[in-house]
């Protein structure tokens, strides 16, 4: 039923846009269009809220949740209010410090919600309709939390297997120092949850200059 509702909603939006483009322009038509958009905005808000509430049900199958995770950003229709509502769910249900435990999560409401929103962030498309969601995720501190998690315990020096990042003098450092640095980087790359943090930031930063400059 949820998939049918989403498909119907998207289909209606496309049909409405096509009808608006085919109408002759006049002051009367402009006023009618504005009223319709206001009404549609209310419906869109209701659709997003309904789908978000449905995520609290543990009866939804994993494939359906994956579909919903990819569709959620589009249900904001690029509107600020809906984007802010969706962003609040990221902040509430994604415990960044628990990214390392996602592979071993026990089935439960909170873990399922976190997995859904992590998947949404990873697959967030680089399109304008998602710009306000990205901005809200910056505003509410979610992006900063992921960045801090990513940088936690990161070695202060570049990896020794990247000599181009070192001066000739630094390249002549003793083998023990290189070995210790290699081990430091190995421990960092083996951190649980690091791969998820990188994927989340990759999805969020895709073709979004404001996010990339953080």
C-alpha positions as CSV (number, residue, x, y, z in Angstrom):
1,X,0.0,0.0,0.0
2,X,2.8,2.4,0.8
3,X,4.5,1.8,-2.5
4,X,1.2,2.3,-4.4
5,X,0.7,5.5,-2.4
6,X,4.2,6.8,-3.3
7,X,3.8,5.8,-6.9
8,X,0.4,7.6,-7.1
9,X,1.8,10.7,-5.4
10,X,4.8,10.9,-7.8
11,X,2.6,10.3,-10.8
12,X,0.1,13.0,-9.7
13,X,3.0,15.4,-9.3
14,X,4.3,14.7,-12.8
15,X,0.8,15.0,-14.3
16,X,0.2,18.3,-12.5
17,X,3.5,19.8,-13.8
18,X,2.7,18.7,-17.4
19,X,-0.8,20.3,-17.2
20,X,0.7,23.6,-15.8
21,X,3.2,23.8,-18.7
22,X,0.5,23.3,-21.3
23,X,-1.8,26.0,-20.0
24,X,-1.8,29.6,-21.4
25,X,-0.3,32.1,-19.0
26,X,-2.5,34.7,-17.4
27,X,-2.9,36.4,-14.1
28,X,-5.9,34.2,-13.3
29,X,-3.9,31.1,-14.2
30,X,-1.0,32.2,-12.0
31,X,-3.3,32.7,-9.0
32,X,-4.9,29.3,-9.6
33,X,-1.5,27.7,-9.9
34,X,-0.3,29.3,-6.6
35,X,-3.4,28.0,-4.8
36,X,-2.9,24.5,-6.2
37,X,0.7,24.5,-5.2
38,X,-0.2,25.5,-1.6
39,X,-2.8,22.7,-1.5
40,X,-0.3,20.2,-3.0
41,X,2.3,21.3,-0.4
42,X,-0.1,20.3,2.4
43,X,-0.7,17.0,0.7
44,X,3.1,16.4,0.3
45,X,3.7,17.2,3.9
46,X,1.1,14.6,4.9
47,X,2.6,12.0,2.6
48,X,6.1,12.5,4.1
49,X,4.7,12.4,7.7
50,X,2.7,9.2,6.9
51,X,5.7,7.4,5.4
52,X,8.0,8.5,8.3
53,X,5.4,7.1,10.8
54,X,5.3,3.9,8.8
55,X,9.0,3.4,9.5
56,X,8.2,2.8,13.1
57,X,6.6,-0.5,12.2
58,X,9.0,-3.4,12.4
59,X,6.7,-5.4,10.1
60,X,8.0,-3.6,7.0
61,X,10.2,-5.9,4.9
62,X,13.9,-5.1,4.3
63,X,13.4,-4.6,0.5
64,X,10.5,-2.2,1.2
65,X,12.6,-0.2,3.6
66,X,15.4,0.1,1.1
67,X,12.9,1.5,-1.5
68,X,11.5,3.9,1.1
69,X,15.1,5.0,2.1
70,X,15.7,6.0,-1.5
71,X,12.3,7.7,-2.0
72,X,12.3,9.8,1.3
73,X,14.3,12.7,0.0
74,X,11.9,13.2,-3.0
75,X,8.9,13.3,-0.6
76,X,10.3,16.7,0.7
77,X,9.6,18.1,-2.8
78,X,12.5,20.5,-2.0
79,X,10.4,22.3,0.5
80,X,12.1,23.8,3.6
81,X,9.5,22.5,6.2
82,X,9.5,19.0,4.9
83,X,13.3,18.9,4.6
84,X,13.6,20.1,8.1
85,X,11.3,17.4,9.4
86,X,13.2,14.7,7.6
87,X,16.5,16.0,8.8
88,X,15.3,15.9,12.4
89,X,14.8,12.1,12.0
90,X,18.5,11.7,11.0
91,X,19.6,13.6,14.1
92,X,17.2,11.7,16.3
93,X,17.7,8.1,15.1
94,X,21.2,8.0,13.7
95,X,23.6,7.5,16.6
96,X,26.9,8.2,14.8
97,X,29.0,6.5,17.6
98,X,27.1,3.3,16.8
99,X,28.0,3.2,13.1
100,X,30.6,0.5,13.9
101,X,27.8,-1.8,15.3
102,X,25.5,-1.7,12.3
103,X,26.7,-5.1,10.9
104,X,25.9,-6.7,14.3
105,X,22.6,-4.9,15.1
106,X,19.9,-7.0,16.7
107,X,16.5,-6.6,15.0
108,X,14.7,-3.8,16.8
109,X,12.8,-0.6,16.0
110,X,15.7,1.9,16.7
111,X,18.3,-0.1,14.8
112,X,16.0,-0.5,11.8
113,X,15.3,3.3,11.8
114,X,19.0,4.1,12.0
115,X,19.8,1.7,9.2
116,X,17.1,3.2,7.0
117,X,18.4,6.8,7.4
118,X,22.0,5.8,6.9
119,X,20.9,4.2,3.6
120,X,19.1,7.3,2.7
121,X,22.2,9.4,3.3
122,X,24.4,7.0,1.3
123,X,22.1,7.0,-1.7
124,X,21.1,10.7,-1.5
125,X,21.1,11.8,-5.2
126,X,22.9,15.0,-6.3
127,X,19.7,16.7,-7.5
128,X,18.3,20.1,-6.7
129,X,15.2,18.7,-4.9
130,X,17.6,17.4,-2.2
131,X,19.5,20.7,-1.7
132,X,17.3,21.9,1.2
133,X,17.6,18.5,3.0
134,X,21.4,18.8,2.7
135,X,21.3,22.3,4.1
136,X,19.1,21.2,7.0
137,X,21.5,18.3,7.8
138,X,24.3,20.9,8.0
139,X,22.2,23.2,10.2
140,X,21.1,20.6,12.7
141,X,24.7,19.4,13.2
142,X,24.3,15.9,11.7
143,X,27.0,16.4,9.1
144,X,29.4,17.8,11.8
145,X,28.8,14.6,13.9
146,X,29.7,12.4,11.0
147,X,32.8,14.5,10.3
148,X,34.0,14.3,13.9
149,X,33.5,10.5,13.9
150,X,35.5,10.2,10.7
151,X,38.4,12.3,12.0
152,X,38.5,10.6,15.4
153,X,41.9,9.0,16.0
154,X,43.1,9.9,12.5
155,X,46.9,9.9,12.3
156,X,48.5,13.4,12.2
157,X,50.9,12.5,9.4
158,X,50.1,11.2,5.9
159,X,50.4,7.5,5.2
160,X,54.1,6.5,4.6
161,X,53.1,4.7,1.4
162,X,52.3,8.1,-0.2
163,X,55.8,9.5,-0.6
164,X,54.5,12.4,-2.8
165,X,53.1,13.9,0.4
166,X,56.5,14.0,2.1
167,X,59.5,16.2,1.5
168,X,62.8,14.5,0.5
169,X,64.1,15.0,4.1
170,X,61.0,13.4,5.6
171,X,61.3,10.4,3.2
172,X,64.7,9.6,4.8
173,X,63.1,8.9,8.2
174,X,64.1,5.7,9.9
175,X,62.3,2.4,9.1
176,X,60.9,2.1,12.7
177,X,59.2,5.4,12.4
178,X,57.7,4.4,9.1
179,X,56.6,1.0,10.5
180,X,54.9,2.7,13.5
181,X,53.1,5.1,11.2
182,X,51.9,2.3,9.0
183,X,50.5,0.5,12.1
184,X,48.8,3.7,13.2
185,X,47.1,4.0,9.8
186,X,46.2,0.3,9.8
187,X,44.4,0.7,13.2
188,X,42.6,3.8,11.9
189,X,41.4,2.0,8.7
190,X,40.2,-1.0,10.7
191,X,38.0,1.2,12.9
192,X,34.4,-0.2,13.0
193,X,32.0,2.1,11.2
194,X,34.6,4.1,9.3
195,X,33.4,2.7,5.9
196,X,29.8,3.8,6.7
197,X,31.0,7.3,7.7
198,X,32.9,7.7,4.5
199,X,29.9,6.4,2.4
200,X,27.5,8.8,4.3
201,X,29.7,11.8,3.6
202,X,30.2,10.8,0.0
203,X,26.5,10.6,-0.5
204,X,25.9,13.9,1.2
205,X,28.7,15.8,-0.5
206,X,28.0,14.7,-4.0
207,X,27.9,17.8,-6.2
208,X,27.0,20.0,-3.3
209,X,29.7,22.7,-2.9
210,X,28.5,24.0,0.5
211,X,28.8,20.5,2.0
212,X,32.2,19.9,0.3
213,X,33.6,23.1,1.9
214,X,32.9,22.0,5.5
